[in-house]
Amino acid sequence: MKAAVVGENGLEIKEIDTPEPGPAEVLIKVRACGLNRADAMVASGMAHGRAGGPGTVPGIEYVGEVVEAGPDVPHVKPGDRVMCSGTEGWGEYATADWGRTIPIPANNMTWSQAATLPVGLQTMHNAIVTAGRFKAGEAVMIQGASTGVGMLGMQIARALGAKLVVGSSTNAERRARLTEFGADLAVDSTDPGWVDQVLEATGGEGVDLIVDQVSGYVANQNMQATKILGRIVNVGRLGGTTGEFNFDLHALRRIDYIGVTFRTRTVEEVRDIVAAMKADLWNAVEAGDLSLPIDREFAFDDAAEAVEYMKANRHFGKIVMLLED
């Protein structure tokens, strides 16, 4: 089959063996792939500080039709249209654990639209609801809200009954559009005054929950903007993997600081994450209430160009690659 493979000189389209599904996996004929920053890192030969290495196939978000199901797979059968999260999805075929395979709603959702959703839905539902212990009526802030995952986070908070949704973006044009995706207040995390804006919007208390995709330089300001006994969930590190941390402020405000990642989770844990997300959000997905704009579509043969476009960081919404029949 044709796949995008990390080569010595960058991403290459090559012929490789079609993967075989394990007993608890399905084989997918891939129709579209959503691009994520983790994919761009792998495609560039580096993933979270570890070398991806030549021969690696990127791709953690992909959609298509089931062509084969292992003997231990429940509920999923050949012919099903599914959206998946997993690994090595940038090929004509890919495998996925059955628990990370979600039927595409029968609401005229296109392959491209479906490819924008799996990773964001799973990541943000887990961060907001499970790790963040969100309850209806609370105030939520999404740091790094103009990313695809961030925009879904604001919509999820709004759908689940947040009384106030705050989003941050360092780009003025993107920040101006955050209200289209659920934000009541949009702030610039590089502006020293953003904490005061959040405190003013919350009557001086701060938000109940911050889902932080920035980290780095915003760590101490996050704590200033979080109410006493609030929660901060560390999802991403767009602003750096290290930074100053005011331990006294952390203790003073008695904040729960929670780290999450999919990298150290078991198959069973991820299955539980997907199941919990579906239980809470699937009606909203089917109704079209949770969706993302597609910034640009690329042909699969142009995978390297798609990666460079993502790395340039000029997009708003998702970048999608489409595979021909």
Salt bridges, closest charged atoms under 4 A:
GLU61 OE1 - LYS318 NZ 2.75
GLU65 OE1 - ARG31 NH2 2.73
ASP80 OD1 - LYS77 NZ 3.03
ASP97 OD1 - ARG271 NH2 2.79
GLU138 OE2 - LYS135 NZ 3.46
GLU138 OE1 - ARG231 NH2 2.76
GLU180 OE2 - ARG177 NE 3.15
ASP184 OD2 - ARG158 NH2 2.48
ASP188 OD2 - ARG175 NH1 3.82
GLU205 OE1 - LYS227 NZ 3.46
ASP208 OD1 - LYS227 NZ 3.29
ASP256 OD2 - ARG133 NH2 2.70
ASP280 OD2 - HIS125 NE2 2.70
ASP301 OD1 - LYS2 NZ 3.07
GLU305 OE2 - ARG296 NH2 3.22
GLU308 OE2 - LYS311 NZ 3.35
ASP325 OD1 - ARG31 NH1 2.39
